[in-house]
Amino acid sequence: MNSNEPFDHVSDRYDRTALAAVSAFRSGNDSLGLELFGCSMEDLEQLFELNWRSILERDFSSIVPILQELLNRINHQDMTGMTDLMEFVLCPAVKELAQINGNKDCP
């Protein structure tokens, strides 16, 4: 088994789950969106745990402000803002982080 396979599997699952959450929020199914959002955050945590040695502090510093803004939008019950942030900022940043750290083939 390739040492990156667990990371790649979780990364792919994160992508699918996060985008499914976005889709559920956009279609007005907030309860499903929140459930999928929770799953995607668990996957994100697992990604960091699986790859913590190779993720540089500067890479973490690019994700932390996004997560802080996401929390701010959640606290203000701004579902549209949260959805936009997930789709257009967080998901691309996580994908880029995976590529920077050599776990996915760069385009």
C-alpha positions as CSV (number, residue, x, y, z in Angstrom):
1,M,0.0,0.0,0.0
2,N,1.3,3.4,-0.9
3,S,1.9,5.6,2.2
4,N,-0.2,8.3,0.6
5,E,-3.3,6.1,0.0
6,P,-4.9,6.8,3.3
7,F,-4.4,10.6,2.9
8,D,-5.6,10.5,-0.7
9,H,-8.7,8.5,0.3
10,V,-9.6,10.9,3.0
11,S,-8.8,13.9,0.8
12,D,-11.1,12.6,-1.9
13,R,-13.8,11.9,0.7
14,Y,-13.4,15.4,2.0
15,D,-13.9,16.9,-1.5
16,R,-17.0,14.8,-2.1
17,T,-18.5,15.5,1.3
18,A,-17.8,19.2,1.3
19,L,-19.2,19.7,-2.1
20,A,-22.3,17.6,-1.2
21,A,-22.8,19.9,1.8
22,V,-22.6,22.9,-0.5
23,S,-25.1,21.4,-2.8
24,A,-27.5,20.6,0.0
25,F,-27.2,24.1,1.4
26,R,-27.8,25.6,-2.1
27,S,-30.9,23.5,-2.5
28,G,-32.3,24.6,0.8
29,N,-31.7,21.3,2.7
30,D,-29.9,22.9,5.7
31,S,-30.2,19.9,7.9
32,L,-28.5,17.6,5.4
33,G,-26.0,20.3,4.7
34,L,-25.1,20.7,8.3
35,E,-24.7,16.9,8.7
36,L,-22.4,16.7,5.7
37,F,-20.6,19.8,6.8
38,G,-19.8,18.1,10.1
39,C,-18.5,15.1,8.2
40,S,-16.3,17.2,6.0
41,M,-14.8,19.0,9.1
42,E,-14.0,15.5,10.6
43,D,-12.3,14.6,7.3
44,L,-10.4,17.9,7.3
45,E,-9.2,17.1,10.9
46,Q,-8.2,13.6,9.8
47,L,-6.2,15.1,6.8
48,F,-4.2,17.2,9.2
49,E,-3.6,14.3,11.5
50,L,-2.5,12.0,8.7
51,N,-0.1,14.5,7.2
52,W,0.9,16.7,10.1
53,R,4.6,16.1,9.7
54,S,4.8,17.3,6.1
55,I,2.4,20.3,6.5
56,L,4.5,23.4,7.1
57,E,3.4,26.0,9.6
58,R,3.0,28.5,6.8
59,D,0.6,26.1,5.1
60,F,-1.5,25.9,8.3
61,S,-1.5,29.6,8.5
62,S,-3.2,29.8,5.2
63,I,-6.1,27.6,6.4
64,V,-6.6,29.0,9.9
65,P,-8.1,32.4,8.8
66,I,-10.5,30.6,6.5
67,L,-11.7,28.4,9.3
68,Q,-12.0,31.4,11.6
69,E,-14.1,33.2,9.0
70,L,-16.2,30.0,8.5
71,L,-16.8,29.9,12.3
72,N,-17.8,33.6,12.2
73,R,-20.3,33.0,9.4
74,I,-21.7,30.0,11.3
75,N,-22.1,32.1,14.5
76,H,-24.0,34.7,12.5
77,Q,-26.1,32.0,10.9
78,D,-25.0,33.2,7.4
79,M,-25.6,30.0,5.5
80,T,-25.1,31.6,2.1
81,G,-21.8,33.1,3.2
82,M,-20.7,29.9,4.8
83,T,-21.6,28.0,1.6
84,D,-19.7,30.4,-0.6
85,L,-16.7,30.3,1.7
86,M,-16.7,26.5,1.6
87,E,-17.1,26.2,-2.1
88,F,-14.9,29.0,-3.4
89,V,-12.2,29.4,-0.7
90,L,-11.9,26.4,1.7
91,C,-12.2,23.5,-0.7
92,P,-9.7,25.0,-3.2
93,A,-7.3,25.8,-0.3
94,V,-7.4,22.3,1.0
95,K,-6.9,20.9,-2.5
96,E,-3.9,23.2,-2.9
97,L,-2.5,22.2,0.5
98,A,-2.7,18.6,-0.5
99,Q,-0.8,19.3,-3.8
100,I,1.8,21.5,-2.1
101,N,2.6,18.7,0.3
102,G,3.1,16.2,-2.4
103,N,0.0,14.0,-1.8
104,K,-1.7,14.7,-5.0
105,D,-0.4,15.2,-8.5
106,C,-0.2,18.8,-9.3
107,P,-2.2,19.9,-12.4
